[in-house]
Amino acid sequence: MIGPSIEIKGTVTGDEDLLIQGKVEGSIDLGAHEVTVGESGKVNADITARTVRIDGEVAGDIRGNEKVVISKSGNVRGNIIAPRMTLEDGAIFKGSIDMDPGDAAAKVSLAPKTGAGKPALDTDSAPELDLKSG
């Protein structure tokens, strides 16, 4: 835990979950763990973690390997990359969100669906359609 009176400048790494109630400037990299920015926490850093929860203020990009949650008291200015994202009612967020679920997007086919046994319409050789009503 980084307490309310603690200020850190530099890179924060480690092998355990982290609760930030103080100030951090630089970068936070706890890829396999959880980072929580408490209500009194002020972070000016990029954050990478398995799960990121923001209850305080963050200025920087956030990468959550599993999910990112911005609570109703959270304030984030930066871009977010995570497969799952929660913005609670009242949260403040300015930036972009990239929700990349991984291989699931690659399984989506963008080919036109034509129905069983029907060929796709070739617009170069299609005859003109008469659109008169009734």
C-alpha positions in Angstrom: 0.0 0.0 0.0 1.1 3.5 -0.8 -0.3 5.6 2.0 -1.9 9.1 1.7 1.3 10.9 2.7 3.6 9.0 0.4 4.8 10.4 -3.0 6.6 8.2 -5.5 8.4 9.3 -8.7 9.6 6.6 -11.0 8.7 3.1 -12.0 6.7 0.9 -9.7 7.0 -2.9 -10.3 6.3 -5.9 -8.1 4.8 -9.2 -7.5 1.7 -8.4 -5.4 -1.5 -6.3 -5.5 -1.2 -2.6 -4.9 -3.4 0.0 -3.2 -2.5 3.6 -3.9 -3.8 6.3 -1.5 -0.9 8.7 -2.1 0.7 10.2 -5.2 2.6 8.3 -8.0 4.3 9.8 -11.0 6.0 7.7 -13.7 4.8 4.2 -14.5 3.2 1.3 -12.7 3.7 -2.2 -14.1 2.1 -5.1 -12.1 0.9 -7.1 -15.1 -0.2 -10.2 -13.2 -1.8 -8.4 -10.2 -4.4 -5.8 -9.2 -3.9 -2.1 -8.9 -6.4 0.0 -7.0 -6.2 3.8 -6.9 -8.0 4.7 -3.7 -10.2 7.8 -3.3 -7.3 9.9 -2.0 -4.9 8.5 -4.7 -3.5 10.8 -7.4 -1.7 9.0 -10.2 0.1 10.7 -13.1 1.4 7.5 -14.7 0.7 4.7 -17.2 -0.7 1.7 -15.4 -0.4 -2.0 -16.6 -2.1 -4.7 -14.4 -4.3 -7.7 -14.6 -7.2 -5.7 -13.0 -7.2 -1.9 -12.5 -9.8 -0.2 -10.2 -9.9 3.6 -10.1 -11.6 5.3 -7.1 -9.3 8.4 -7.2 -7.6 10.4 -10.0 -5.5 9.0 -12.9 -3.8 10.9 -15.7 -2.2 8.4 -18.0 -3.0 5.3 -20.1 -4.4 2.2 -18.5 -3.9 -1.4 -19.7 -6.0 -4.0 -17.9 -5.2 -7.6 -19.0 -8.5 -8.7 -17.6 -10.6 -5.6 -16.7 -10.7 -2.0 -15.8 -13.3 -0.5 -13.4 -13.8 3.3 -12.9 -16.0 3.8 -9.9 -18.4 6.6 -9.3 -15.7 8.6 -7.5 -13.1 7.9 -10.2 -11.6 10.4 -12.6 -9.5 9.2 -15.5 -7.8 11.3 -18.3 -6.2 8.8 -20.7 -6.7 5.9 -23.0 -7.8 2.4 -21.8 -7.1 -0.9 -23.3 -8.9 -3.9 -21.7 -11.1 -6.8 -22.8 -13.7 -5.8 -20.1 -14.5 -2.3 -19.0 -16.9 -0.8 -16.4 -17.8 2.8 -16.0 -19.9 3.3 -12.9 -22.6 6.0 -12.9 -20.9 9.3 -11.9 -17.4 8.3 -13.1 -15.5 10.9 -15.0 -13.6 9.7 -18.1 -11.9 11.5 -20.9 -10.0 9.4 -23.5 -10.6 6.4 -25.7 -11.4 2.8 -24.8 -10.1 -0.2 -26.8 -11.9 -3.4 -25.8 -10.0 -6.1 -27.5 -11.3 -9.5 -26.4 -8.4 -11.3 -28.2 -9.2 -14.2 -30.6 -13.0 -13.7 -30.4 -12.8 -10.8 -32.9 -10.8 -13.0 -35.3 -13.7 -15.5 -35.4 -16.2 -13.0 -36.7 -16.7 -13.4 -40.4 -17.3 -10.3 -42.4 -18.4 -12.3 -45.5 -21.9 -11.4 -46.8 -24.7 -13.8 -45.8 -26.7 -15.0 -48.8 -28.9 -17.7 -47.5 -28.7 -21.4 -48.3 -27.7 -22.1 -51.9 -28.2 -18.5 -53.1 -25.2 -16.9 -54.7 -24.1 -13.4 -53.5 -25.3 -10.6 -55.7 -22.6 -9.4 -58.0 -23.2 -5.6 -58.4 -21.2 -5.4 -61.6 -23.5 -7.7 -63.5 -26.8 -7.2 -61.7 -29.7 -6.1 -63.8 -31.4 -2.8 -62.8 -34.4 -3.2 -60.5 -37.8 -1.7 -61.2 -38.9 -0.2 -57.9 -42.5 0.7 -58.8 -45.0 0.2 -56.0 -48.3 -1.7 -56.3 
